[in-house]
Amino acid sequence: MRSRVQRRPYLVTVHPEGRWWHIRVPDLGPGAVSQALSLREVESQARDLIAVWLDVEPDRFKIIVKRRGALHPMWSDSLLGL
């Protein structure tokens, strides 16, 4: 059975953890986590997570991605494509 998709965007939080970006979707509960190797992958990974969790297509909802935590000193937003 398909779950209802909320009308407001899902908040996605992301923070660096070692070489990975840790992704959480708080609205879905504590188990709704994923990871990405780069910031460029975060949106698609988050959409896949939400789509599987809710059993809907990845284009059926909106998301807002918020980055938390400091970047490693050797990284810069320009290197990460932000």
C-alpha contacts under 8 A as a table, 3 or more apart, distances in Angstrom:
res1	aa1	res2	aa2	distance
1	M	55	D	7.94
2	R	54	L	6.76
2	R	55	D	5.57
2	R	56	V	6.80
3	S	54	L	5.35
3	S	55	D	6.55
3	S	56	V	7.56
4	R	54	L	7.46
5	V	54	L	7.36
5	V	60	R	7.55
5	V	61	F	6.82
6	Q	9	P	7.34
6	Q	10	Y	7.94
6	Q	61	F	7.57
7	R	61	F	7.47
8	R	62	K	7.31
9	P	61	F	6.70
9	P	62	K	4.56
9	P	63	I	4.73
9	P	64	I	6.29
10	Y	25	V	7.10
10	Y	27	D	6.79
10	Y	61	F	7.69
10	Y	62	K	6.29
10	Y	63	I	4.61
10	Y	64	I	6.15
11	L	25	V	6.11
11	L	26	P	6.97
11	L	27	D	7.15
11	L	63	I	5.86
11	L	64	I	4.97
11	L	65	V	6.17
11	L	66	K	7.40
12	V	23	I	6.80
12	V	24	R	5.70
12	V	25	V	4.81
12	V	26	P	7.19
12	V	46	A	7.06
12	V	63	I	6.69
12	V	64	I	5.85
12	V	65	V	4.66
12	V	66	K	6.15
13	T	23	I	5.80
13	T	24	R	5.26
13	T	25	V	6.50
13	T	26	P	7.89
13	T	65	V	5.81
13	T	66	K	4.90
13	T	67	R	5.83
13	T	68	R	6.75
14	V	21	W	6.25
14	V	22	H	5.41
14	V	23	I	4.62
14	V	24	R	6.47
14	V	42	V	7.83
14	V	65	V	7.15
14	V	66	K	6.19
14	V	67	R	4.80
14	V	68	R	5.89
15	H	21	W	5.50
15	H	22	H	5.38
15	H	23	I	6.99
15	H	67	R	5.70
15	H	68	R	4.92
15	H	69	G	5.73
15	H	70	A	7.98
16	P	19	R	7.21
16	P	20	W	5.96
16	P	21	W	4.52
16	P	22	H	6.11
16	P	68	R	7.97
16	P	69	G	7.09
16	P	70	A	7.78
16	P	71	L	6.97
17	E	20	W	5.29
17	E	21	W	5.76
17	E	22	H	6.21
18	G	21	W	7.83
19	R	37	L	6.75
20	W	35	Q	6.40
20	W	36	A	5.76
20	W	37	L	4.90
20	W	38	S	7.06
21	W	35	Q	5.41
21	W	36	A	5.09
21	W	37	L	6.09
21	W	38	S	6.63
21	W	39	L	7.08
21	W	42	V	7.63
22	H	33	V	7.35
22	H	34	S	6.25
22	H	35	Q	4.69
22	H	36	A	6.82
23	I	33	V	5.45
23	I	34	S	4.96
23	I	35	Q	5.31
23	I	36	A	7.52
23	I	42	V	7.30
23	I	46	A	6.91
24	R	30	P	7.95
24	R	32	A	5.88
24	R	33	V	4.55
24	R	34	S	6.58
24	R	46	A	7.92
25	V	28	L	5.77
25	V	29	G	7.07
25	V	30	P	7.98
25	V	32	A	5.57
25	V	33	V	6.56
25	V	46	A	7.74
25	V	50	I	7.80
26	P	29	G	5.31
26	P	30	P	6.55
26	P	32	A	7.11
28	L	31	G	7.63
28	L	32	A	5.83
28	L	53	W	7.93
29	G	32	A	5.75
30	P	33	V	7.44
32	A	49	L	7.25
32	A	50	I	7.94
32	A	53	W	7.82
33	V	49	L	7.54
34	S	45	Q	7.01
34	S	46	A	7.16
34	S	49	L	6.97
35	Q	42	V	7.52
35	Q	45	Q	7.18
36	A	39	L	7.06
36	A	41	E	5.74
36	A	42	V	5.76
36	A	45	Q	6.78
37	L	41	E	6.93
38	S	41	E	5.49
38	S	42	V	6.90
38	S	80	L	7.41
39	L	42	V	5.18
39	L	43	E	7.96
39	L	80	L	6.60
39	L	81	G	7.86
40	R	43	E	7.12
40	R	80	L	7.66
40	R	81	G	7.37
41	E	44	S	5.65
41	E	45	Q	6.08
42	V	45	Q	5.16
42	V	46	A	5.92
43	E	46	A	5.11
43	E	47	R	6.06
43	E	65	V	7.43
44	S	47	R	5.05
44	S	48	D	6.08
45	Q	48	D	5.11
45	Q	49	L	6.16
46	A	49	L	5.06
46	A	50	I	6.22
47	R	50	I	5.20
47	R	51	A	5.93
47	R	58	P	5.36
47	R	59	D	7.87
47	R	63	I	7.85
48	D	51	A	5.10
48	D	52	V	6.08
48	D	58	P	6.16
49	L	52	V	5.40
49	L	53	W	6.06
50	I	53	W	5.01
50	I	54	L	6.03
50	I	58	P	7.34
51	A	54	L	5.30
51	A	55	D	5.47
51	A	56	V	4.92
51	A	57	E	5.60
51	A	58	P	5.03
52	V	55	D	4.94
52	V	56	V	6.77
56	V	60	R	6.80
57	E	60	R	5.62
58	P	61	F	6.93
59	D	62	K	7.62
71	L	75	W	6.32
71	L	76	S	7.31
72	H	75	W	5.45
73	P	76	S	7.55
75	W	79	L	6.56
75	W	80	L	7.43
76	S	79	L	5.29
76	S	80	L	6.48
77	D	80	L	5.07
77	D	81	G	6.21
77	D	82	L	5.13
78	S	81	G	5.16
78	S	82	L	5.80
79	L	82	L	7.72
